[in-house]
Amino acid sequence: MLGAPSAHPYHHWKYNHPSANVARLLEERSVRGNGRAIDVALQGHGSMLRRLRCETVLAGHEGCVNHLRWNRNGSLLASGSDDTKVIMWDYATRKQREVIDTGHTMNIFAVCFVPDTNDHIIASGAMDCQVQIHYAPFRPEATKSYRLHNGRVKDLGCSWGVPKVFWSVAEDGLVYQFDVRALPRSDGTNRAGDDSAAASGVLIRLGTGRRGRTLRGMGMATHPLDPTKIVLACGDFYSRLYDRRMLRIQQHTPTRRTRREATSVGATIPLQVFAPPHLHLDQFAENKSKRRHDDAHGTSIQFSSDGSHVLANYHNDHIYLFSVAGGASADTTVQYKKPTVTVDAQTGDPSDPAEEGKTVPKGSSEEAQATTQEAPKAPAWRNGMGMDLPWKPVQLTTDQVLELYRQGTVAMLNDKMMPAVRLLTRACNASCLASMPASFQKDLYHDTAKAYLKRGWNADVYLAAVFTKLALEVCPDDFDVELTYIKALHQDSRLRHADVVASHFQCKYPNDADEVEEYLGSSRRSSRLSNEGSTATEQYPSDDEGFWVCPEMESRPVNCDPARRYIGYCNVQTDIKEATFFGKNDEYIVAGSDDGRAFMWNKATGELASAIEADADIVNCVQCHPFDSCLATSGIENVIRLWTPTAEKETAPREDELDELANANQKQMGETYDHFFGDPSRNIYRLIFQGAQHEGMQECATQ
């Protein structure tokens, strides 16, 4: 059963509260005991993260290090590289324990320790489409090779609860299960008279995406507490969670041709589907916008330590945290009460915020009470509304809210968009906001929308539309807010949606019809240039709410309401870039970036906490030690770096420095996309960097 966040055995408020400094935790451990919980709190403590420095450089590979994997007790670190070797490093001595000549002919992308084998069996997957199983003492003649995939093997997964079994996922859209106790022949067929070989075979078929192409498998993770759950990062912007109890092993297909045909039919139905809202809610967007969205595919996926969340890392986009608590039948939309004007009609005083327009954070006890009563489901446009807001209402006075609003608008006027968004969104989640005048609420939401619109990063324009909708709920007939809403839809390439809203705007404000004429014209020109025919307009809704629909995916409702997003890094140069949790308490998020840094965010707030220079070019791999405060990183260089909190002073950059890094990365991400994908004449570059594949970047190539 998938656990709820509150059920985490280590999540004790005393040890997770920011005021619990290291000295206090150590004193608590010496006086009261409870060492296990305190050790876990210390591992991912913020003060540890801010003092990380490179303690050891592990040199031994002769190519890019594409994958890192700790064993269960953290005594060994396995690394796979372009040099087709797997090296096992001894964590205690920082020396090589074993160097495995795998027999792969191309870059290794995945390595794992097969569970319950005392680390004597290692599996590897590579660009040559092969999965290799290596047995101690790791001589070449003891290696078993399987060419079962028709695409590059991108990841290997295993679970402590499933001994002697591991899974491989590849770009042919298949997930294979390997049981080392009942392995098939090298071509995947069962051994004659051996029915037990059915323990190995095809477990999942991803099928095809919305453009008819075979979905690539890009990454996988297993639930840390429930070994029946597997989540996959795929070659589109959907992440899929499966329950192995609902699946059965299928026979391997031996021939290349039939394997290729088998990948595109009979797709396995997932238990849950996750996607960022601005990508999923694009069915009425223009084709150019959809093509850009199609380039936002998963590069890694990770469960939190209690399995209540999944962390999805996206190529050409951001990192998103989704809640999976509640299972497949969990409602992915938040119930809410529509805000009303907060001034009493008779007295002129603000009405009770507990009754009207109250902001209820997801996961709070107030939400639990609210959901016991019948309330309307939130419309689809509210999905993702809180991914930049604190999880709990911020306890502020009205004067503090007014000051945040003032500072945010000043920052926006000075083109300092990161501080502007940060200040305004903090004010939007103030606990006292509902008791403030409706006109101020409207202005705050409207200016927040304008800040998002002006910054214009991925998902920002979507959020601009969301916050204008919030402003219109408070004040439904505001001329400026309605105009900003139309601009947001137009800037988000929702031209037909903008056309419909602009038409209603002209009817509502006939004297100002020329204010929106340019948005009507853009939609009509786009329609004339499209190949949809003269009946294209019949396919589209006639009102605003009709455009905000949340379609199903593969017969399942889509969770497109992320709990948090993490922005500031850049992920366009490679498609094996990882994001993971730092520490057993999952207090921080760590991810590699194209600028050669590993970025770190506070999980709860989404704020950038630090960035370390971990590679001369690109950081792809980030893996936290299972128990110690140690982070392993690797990338384009042929070395692995181990980072420990041993610096005498804090090494984290200042907030303004982090803002500059984030701005530079977002600018690079936009320029890289326009350079390689916006100009058709540059498609030759895509062919160079993709090799023989029809989509996706070559993993170790830099642009």
Summary of the structure (lengths in Angstrom):
residues: 703
radius of gyration: 26.0
end to end distance: 44.2
largest distance: 88.2
contacts: 2444
relative contact order: 0.12
helix: 32%
strand: 24%
